[in-house]
């Protein structure tokens, strides 16, 4: 043991010169040039011995009458409690039973009142009531430090959200996870969701919800809130905003690996959330309309991103197969015509015509790849180009390199 893990009770500090009062025990440790006073937990168990030099000049009594001789204490022991009754020093252990305390003799009214208070204090410590009181005081200090989070109306700014997250992180230093402060944090967060969820974006929603380890929301609740938000975005045709938000937040694909469409099919009952949201009537009809516009513009890049959101790594529903297959066949016919034209031209003799044809070949090939990614889950997140219609991918990549050089 080092010199601070065990010490001997050698004196007391008398804080006030009145007949009935509580003092502070003073210790000495082997080979130490200073005194020590004990720090305790809320159950009055010694947690450490702290150096004490009495710079403030307290009335420190060394080996006074009534002090037990050569009593040694270690970390984890119940701390000794020195007190005076009728001016006479007594020392008891903080875990002394109440009936033992009652053997201390006759007392006047003031002594009885003081004694009752001391008994109450020690019993409260033993029952853990001091711990509860300290936690409550700590929680009150914490709430005061984050009054803008706990006591004022929330707003949707990134600053407020960051303050909420900091308050949540620091709350663990002030209270246990089951303390009322966490219920208050939950109410604050629910108020934010009720007022701002549908005015916010996926990223801010994700930050506010945090992780289940925060012990504010469960995994099930986190997923339900996010799912409700995404469904509302889709129902209100906010496709671009949803696609943009989800593409920036990589957590989306781990939150919904099956995609929104299949998540909705698996969960017949709409998710419960503290905000009112709209459930899409027919997701596939909406997506088919998007595919039709993509066919008209010959640009399926946005459709691929939405397919990732809707279907995850699963193939799209079979009801879309015919449309996608017919569209891809049509694009392939354009590809063949452009490829035949490109191969019939010489870059040296007809640079302008060849370049236009080469760009069409690459463009039509990329469109077919996008359609393939819309249709098949294993192609949707793949980096390599698929094998389509026995097209030589190296031929396409050579064209890309030539085009970039021009």
N, C-alpha and C positions, 0 to 999 in steps of 0.2 A: 504493500500500500504506500502511496505517496503521502506527503505531509498534509494534504488537504482532503484525503478520503476518510481520515479519522482524526478526531481532536478530543481534548479533555475539557470539561466544563470547569472554568476557573473563576468566573466572576459574572456580574450582571450590570446592566445599565439601568439606572433609575431615572426615568424620564421626568417625573414630577414628584415633588416632596409632599404627598398627601397620604393619609392613612391607608387608603384602599386604591391600588393601582397595579397595572401590568408593566413588566420590564422586558428587557431584551437580554438573552443569554450571551455570554462572552466566552470564547474558547481559546485554548493554546494548543499548538501542534509541535511535535518534536522538531528541533533545529530550526524553528521559525523565530524571526525577530519582531513579529507583530502579532497582534491579537486577530481573532477571526469571529465573525458572526455568521449564523447559518441562514441560508436561503431555503425556503420551503415551498412545496406545492400547496394546492388548495386544501389538501387533507393534512397539512402541517407535517409532512414527511420531509426530512432534510434532503435537499437536492445538491447542495454544494456548500463549502465553507469559503466565505469571502474575506479577504484581508481588510482589517479595520485599524485605522491609525488615530481615531478620535480627534481629528483636526477641529471639529466643532466644539470640543470641550464638554462633552456630556459627562454627567456624574457617573463614572464607571467605578464600581466597587469590586475590589479583588478579594476573593475568598471571604465574603461576608458571612456573618453568623446565619445559619439556616441553609447555607448552600451545601448540597451533598459533596463529599470529598472524593476526588479521583474518579468521578463518573466519566467514562469515555463514550463517545457517540460516533457512529459511522454514517455515511451517506445511505439513506433509505430508512434510518431509524426515525421514530417519532421524536419531534423536537421537544426539548424541555421548555416549560412555560413558567418563568419566574413571576411572582406577583406578591403584593403586600396586603395583608389583612390586619387592621389595627396597628399598622406600622411594622408588623413582623413579616420577614421574608419567608416565603414558601416556594418550593419548586416541584412541579408535577410534570409527568409526561403528557403530551398532547392527546394521547389515546387512552388516558385514564378513564375508567368507568365512572358514570355519574354517582353511583352509590359510594364509591371511594372518596369522591370529593366531599360528600356530605359528612364525613368523619372529621372535618377540620375544626370543629368546636363551635362555641357560642359566638354569635356576631350581633352587632347592633343593626338598626334598620339600613343605614348606609352600606354597611358591610354585606348585609343580606342581598341588597339590590345589586351591588357590584358582583357578588358571588354568583347570583342568578344569571347575570349577563355573561360572566366568564363561562359558566356551564353551558349556556345557550350557544356561545361561540364555538366551544370545543365540540359540542354535539352536532352543530351545523357542519363543521368541518368533516366529522366522521361520516355524516350522511351524504356528503357530496354537495350540500347546499351552498357552501362557499364557492365551489367550482361553478355552479350554476349562476351565482351572483356575479362572479368575475367574468364569466362568459357574456352575461347580459351587459355588464359595463363595457366590456371590450366591443361588443356588437354596437352599442350606442355610440361609442367613439368612432367606430368604422362607418356607421351611417352618417354621422356628422361630417366625416371626411369626404363622403361621396353624396352630399345632399342633393346635388344636381341629378343624380341617378335615382335615389330613393324617395326624395321629397318633392321633386319638381316633375312636371309633365315631360315625357320623353319626346324626342324628335328623331327624324330619320337621317340626320347628318352622320357622316362617318366619324366625326369627333365624338358625338354622343355614344355611338356604338362602341367606340374604343374605350370610352369612360366606363361603360357597362361591363366590358370584358375585364378591365383592370379591377373594377370593384368586385367582380366575381372571383378573380384570381386571389385578391387580397382578403376576401371574406373567409377563406380557409384558415387564415392566421388568427381570425377573430372568433371563430365559432366552429363547432362540429357540423358535419353535413346534415344532421337531423335538426339543427337549431332553427328557430323561427326566422332568422335572417335569410335562410335559403327559400323559405316560403315567400318572403317578401320579394326576393329577387325573381322568383317565378311569377309573382303578380306583376312586377314591373315589366318583365319580358312579354307576358301575355298581353298587357296593355299596348306595348309597342306593336306586337303582331296584329292585334285587333285594329289599330289605327293606321299602320304603315305597311303591312305585309304586301298588299296588292299595289302599293305605290313604289315599292322597292324593287330590287333585283335579286337574282339567285345568290350572288356572292354575299350580299349583306344579310340575306336570310340565313345563309350557312354560318356566317360569323356569329350572328345573334344566337343561333341554336347551339353552336359549339359541339361538344362531344358528350356522350352518355356519362363519361367519367366526371364531368362537371357536376353531375347529380342534380341538375335542374330539369332536364328532359331526358326521357328514356330513348333508346334507339328507335323504338316503335313510334314514339311521338315525333322525333326528328324527321323520320322518313315521311310520316303522315303530313306534317306541315309543308315540307318541300314538295311533296306530291300534289297537295291541294294548290299550292302556288303555281306549279307548272300546268296543271289542268286549267286553271283560270286563265293563264297566259294563252294557252291554245284556244280555249273557248272564245276569247276576245280577239282572235286572229292576230295576236302579237307574235307572229312567227319569227320575224327578224330579231326582235328583242330577246325572245326565248333562245333562239339559235346562237345569238351573240353571247348571251350570258353563260349558257351551258358550255360553249366552246372555250370560254375563258376559264371556267371553273372545272378543273379536271376531276373534282370530287363527284361531279354529276354521274359519271359513268360507273363509279363504285357505289354510289347511292342507288342507282337504277340500272343495274347491268342488263336487265331484261327489256329496258326501254319503257316509255310511258304507255304505249299501246298495250303491250302484254301485261304490264303492271295493272292496268285498268281491267283487263280481262280476268286476271287472277283474283283481284279484289272487287267483288261484286258490290260490296257496300262502300260508298264514298268515304274517304278518310275524314276523321274528326279533326277540326282545327278551330282556334278561337276567332277566326275571321271568316266572313261570308265570301264564298267563292262560287264560280259557275262551272258546272261539269259539261264538257263538250258533248254535243248530241251524237255526232258521228265523225270520229277522228279520221277514218279511212276515206270518207267522202271529201273531207277537207284536204287530205294529202293527195288524193287523185286530182283535185283541182289544181294543186301546186304542180303536180307532174304534167298536167295538160299545158300549163303556162310554160313549163320548162321545155316541153316538146316544141312549142311555138317559137321560143327564143333560142332553141338549141343550146341551152345552158342548164345542166343538171347539177352544178356544183352546190347550189343551195339545197337542192333536194337530197343530196348525199348527207349533208350536215343534219338536216331534219330527220332523215332515216336513222341516223345514229341515235338521235334523241328518242324517236318513237320505238325502234325495234332493237336497239342495243346490238348485240352480236348474233341475234337470231335473224333468219331469213324473213323477208316481208311476207305478209299474208298472201295466200294463193290467189285471192280475188284480184290482186294487182298483177299477177304473172302475165296474163294475156296482153295487157296494155304495155307493159315493159318489154315483153318479147317482140311485139309488133313494132314498137318504137325503135328498138335496137336493130331489128332487121332493116327498117327504113334507113337508119343512119349508116348501116353497113353498105347498103346500096350506094349511098353518097360517097362513102369511103372508097369503094371499088372504083367508081368513076374518077375520083380525084387521084387515086393511086396510079391508075392506067395513064392518066394525063401526065402526072409527074414523071413517070418512067419513060414517056415518049419524048420528053423535052430534055435539052442539054443545058445545064447551068451556065456553060460558057457562051452558048449562042443565044439562048432565050432566058436570061437571068430573071427578068421581071415576071414572065409567065411561069417559069419553073418555081420561083419563090412563092407565088400565089398558090400554085398547086400543092407544093410541099406543106405549106401552112394549113391548107385544107385537110390534107392527109392526117397530119398530127392532131388537128382539132377534132376531126370525126373519130379518130381513135380514142382520144381522151373522153369524148362524149360517151362512147360505148363503154369505156371503163367506169364512168360515173354511173351509168345505168346499171351496170353489173354490180356496183357497190350498193346501189339502192336496193337491188333485188336480193343479194346474198350477204349474210352476216359475216362470213369469213373473209369477204373482200372489202368490207366497209372500213376496216381499220388497217388493212394491209398496206405496206409501203411499196411492195413490188407490183408491177403491172400484171394483170391476169392473161392467160392464154385464150384469146378470143378469135374465133373463126380461123384458127391456124395462122394468124398474123405473126410475122417475125418481129418480135419486140426490138431486136437489134436494128432492124431496118428503120423502125420508128425513131429510135434513139440517135441513129446516124443523121436522120433528117433534122432532129432537134439541134444537134451540134452544128450542122451546116447553116441552119437558119440563124443561130446565135452569132455565127462568124460574119454574117452579111451585114 
